[in-house]
């Protein structure tokens, strides 16, 4: 007879998992930290688009891994029903942690064998624009889960006003990135972005700035990521934009950050707390971002972590980038302030206790 484990056990559910991205970084580190606490993890992902290597990493951490890889909606539904039957054979979970946004979260919650507490983690801004995307079953999730977590105080406030219930705040996990920054032989400063290539993340704005006569001799722009509207040949028309494709894993992340003098997130997207900014902060990489979602929460230093209005027109955004470049060039921007803040507020050690407490988990040997 198989020995029954007396370890605490949690069910972790994510609506999707790509190969790279902020949520992907958080989910992997979340699983690592909960496992390091002595907790068993059953992981379920509805839409997994990862490599076999990444899946193997999760299998080395979690007790069970269920990755859905079906493109058609009816196949996804069938897969979820089959997975739900498998989960019902498990004992009661000590906690359920759901992540993301979508109707499937509510459906999964109805299939589980039982749980002591349900914590749902909402990643996007929670403002009126974000609320307009919430389906009816997702609204049930937001009203039914025992605890709702937002990524920032601003996002939590926006959600509380419409949900009429408490919304707590815990930052996402991110990777602590230690790099040796490289020098640029061209003499230009290197400003860059990595992540999803969508217009809402400011890709068009970066391309326009790359050709601006006031910037092109001082700054070159670097991009990592992919998006259907921005295939590699798209950037051929912008010689001052260096497109590097995608990267995978921590080594790829370090390689990208090491090539930059500053990170740009000129976003109008309904951001939660962008993990890319936390990763940049951990490395000491200065950044400039718009004031979407929880971004102002982590702007710890007006010189090295700069925030501008998401409503800025082109000239205002350009002026902010030019001033940033001037201050970096003159040496008034340092890499130490944000590294210290990251260690104290956003490192894995700082966050593990907060997440364990909200899930009702105690450290086990």
N, C-alpha and C positions, 0 to 999 in steps of 0.2 A: 504494500500500500504506500502511495506517495506521501511523504511527510508534508503536513499542512504548515505553511509559514505563519508565524505570529507577528510578522512585520506589518507595519501600517502600509496600506495600499491605496493608491489614488488612480483615478481614471483621468487621463489628459486627452482632450479632444480639440482638434484644430480643423477649421473648415478647409484650409489648403496649406500646402507646404511646397515652396519652390526651392530651387537649388541655392539661391542667394537672396538676401533681403533682410530688412530689419526684424520682421516678425520671425523669420527663420533663425536669426541669431538669438533672439530671445527664447524661442522654444527649445533650442538645443541646450542653452545654458540653464534654462529652467529645469529641464530633465536632469542635467548633470548635478545641479545643486540639490535637488530633492533626493536624488539617489545617494549623494554624498551624506545626506542626513539620515540614511538608513531606511528610506521609503521605497517600496516597490511601486513601479509605474506600469500601467497598461496604457499604451498610446494608440489613439485612433485618429487617422487623417482621412477626410473624405476625398480630397483631390490632391494627390501627391505627385509632384513632377520633379523627382530627385534622382540622382544617380544611385546605382547599387552600392557604391562606396558610402554615401551618406546614409542610406538605409541601414547598412551594416553598423555604422557608428551608433545609430539609435538602438539597434538590437543588442549592442554590447552594454547599453545603459539600462534599457527597460526590460521588464519581465515579459511583456507581450507587445508586439508591434503589428498593427493592422493598417496597411496603406492601401487606399482606394486609388485606382489608376484608370477610371472609366470616363470617357469623354461624354457619352450620351447620358441625359438626365435619367432615363428609365433604368439604365444599367447602374447608375450611382445609387438610385433608390433601392434596387434589388440587392446591391452589395451592402448597403446600410442595414437592411432588414436581416440579411445573413449574419452580419457582424453583431447586430443586436442580440440575436439568438445565442451566439458564442459568448457574449458578455454576460448573459443571464446565468450561465453556468458558473460564473465566478461568485465568490462570497461577497457580502456587502462591502462597498468601498468606504474607506474612512473619509474620503473627500473626492469631489469631482471638480476638475478645473477645465472650463471651456474657454476657447480663445477665438476671437475673430467676430464675424458678423454673418448671419444667414439663417434661413428657415430651418436648416438641418439641425441646428443646435437644440431647438425645442424637441424635434423628433427624436433625437438621440436620448434626451433626458427621460423620455417616456419608456425607453427600452431597457433601462439599466436595472440591475437586480436590487438596488437600494443603495443609499449613501447617507452619511452623517451630515454632510454640508456640501452645498454647491456654490462655487465661486465662478462668476463669469467675468472675463477680462475683455473690455471694449477698447479697441486700439485707436479709433479715429476720433475726430474732434468733438463729436457730441453736440455741435451747434445746429442751428435750424436747417442748414443745407445738408448736413449729415443725417439729421432726423428724418428728412424727407425720403431717405433710402431705406428706412426700416420697414420690413414686411410685418404682417400681422403676427406670424409665429415668432419672429424675432422680438417683437414687443412683449409677447408672453414670456420669453426668456428674461427680458429686462425687468419684468414685474415679479417673476417667480423665483429666480435664483436667490439663495440666501444672502449673498453678498455680490455687489457689482463693483468692479474695480475700473477706474479710469487711469490714464497715464499721467495726468496732470491736474492740478487744482482748478485750472480754468475749464478744462474739459468736464471735470466732475460737476462743477457749478452749473454748466449748461445742461447737463443731463438731469441733475436734481430738479431743475426748474420745471421740466416737462414730465418726469417720471413721478414726482412727488414722493420720493423715497431717498434715503441716504445713499450716496455714491462715494466710496472710499478711493484713495489715491495711493498707489505704489508704483514706482518707476519700473520699467522693463529691465530685464537682465540684458547686458551687452558684453561684448568681448573686450577685455583689457588688452590694448594693443601697444606693445613696446617695439619701436622701430628706430633705426638709424637713418635719418633723413639724408637723401642724396642731393648733390649739387646739380644745377642745371647749366650745362655748357653754353647755352645760348645767352645766358645773362638775364633772361626774362624771368619774372615770377610765374609760378605755375598754380593757377587756380583750377579746381576741379570738382566734379560731382560723380558719385557712383550710386547706382540704384536703378529703379525702373525708369526707362526712357519714355516719359509721357509728357505732353505739353504742360500739364499742370505742375510739373516739377521744375519748370523754368528752362527747358532745353532750348526753345526758340530764342529766349532772351539771351542765353549764353552764346548762341550762334551769332546773334546780332551784335553783341558786344565784341565778339572775336574779330569782327571786321571794322569796328569803330576806330577811326584814326587817332582818337585820344587814348585808346587802350592798346591797340595791336602791337605797338613797339615796346610796351612795358610788361604786358601780361599775355601768356599763352594759356589756352584752356584745354583741360583733359577730361574725358568722359569714359566711364565704364558702365556697362549694362546693356539691356536690349529692350526693344519695343517695336511693335509692328509698323509704326509710323516713322521709325528712324532706323532703317537698315543701314549697314555700313556704308554703302555708296552715297547715302544722303549727305554725309559729312565731307565728301570730296569737294563740294563747293565752298567749304570753309577751311582754307589751308591753315588757319591759326587754331583750329580745333583738332586735337589729337584724340582720335577714337580708338580705344584699346579692346573693344569687345567686352566679354564677360570675364569674371574671375570666380574661382571656387575656393571655399575653405579659408582658413585663417592665414595661410601663406599668401594666397591671392590678395586678401584684404591688406595685409602688411605691405605687400609689394606696391599696391595702389597708393596707400597713404604715404609711403616713403618718398614717392615722386612728387608730392604736393607741398606747396607753401601755404595754401589755404583751401578750405572746403566751402563750397557755395550750395545753398539750398534756397533758391529763389522761387519758393513754392506758393501756389494758390490752392493746393490740394487740402482737403480736410484732415490735416495731420493730427496724430495723437501726440506722442513724444518720439520724434525721429531717432531711431537707434543709431543711424549713421552719425548724428551729431555727438552722441555719447561715445561712440568709438573714436571719433576724431578728438574729442576731449581727453579720452584716456591716453592718447598718444601725444597730447600737447599740440595738436594741429589747430591753428586758429580757424574760426569759421564765421561766416556771415549768412544769416538766414532771415526769412520773413517771419512775421509774428503770428503764424498760424498755430492753432492748437496749443500744446504745452511748451512750445519753443521758448517763450519768455521765461518759463520756470527755471531753465537751466543756463540762462545767460548770466554767468557769474562775474564777468569782467567786461566793462564797456570797450576795452581795447581789443581783447583777443576773442571775445564771443559777442558778435554784434547782431542786433536785430533791427530790421527795417519794416515798414508797413507793407503788408501784402498788396495794398492798394496803390503802392508807389508806381508812378508812370516810368517810362523808359529812362528819362533824363535823371530822375531821382535815384533810381536803382543804379544807373551808371555812375553817378556822383559818389554813391556809397562805396561802390567797388573801387573807384579811383582813390578815394580817401583811405580805404583799407590797404591798397597796394602801397600808397605813399608811406603809411605808418609802418608797414612791414619792412619796407626798404630802409627806413630811417632807424629801425631797431627798437621802436617803442612798444612793439607787440612781442610778448614773451610766451614761452610754452609752459611755464610753471604753474600759473594760477589755476588754470582749468584742470591740470593733472591732479593738483591737491584736492580740488572740489570733487573730482570723480572718485578719488580714493575714499573720501569721507562719506559721500552720499550715494554713489551709484555703483560701486564695486560689488562683485558677487558676495563678498563677505558681509557688506553692509545690507544687502537686500535679502539674503537667504533667510534671516530671522523673520523679517517682515512677511515674506510669503509663507513661511512655515506657520507663523502665528495665525494668519487669516484663514489658512486651510485647516487649522486645528491640529497640526502635526507637532509631535514632540521629537527631539533628536533621539535617535536610537543607535546603540553600538552594534 
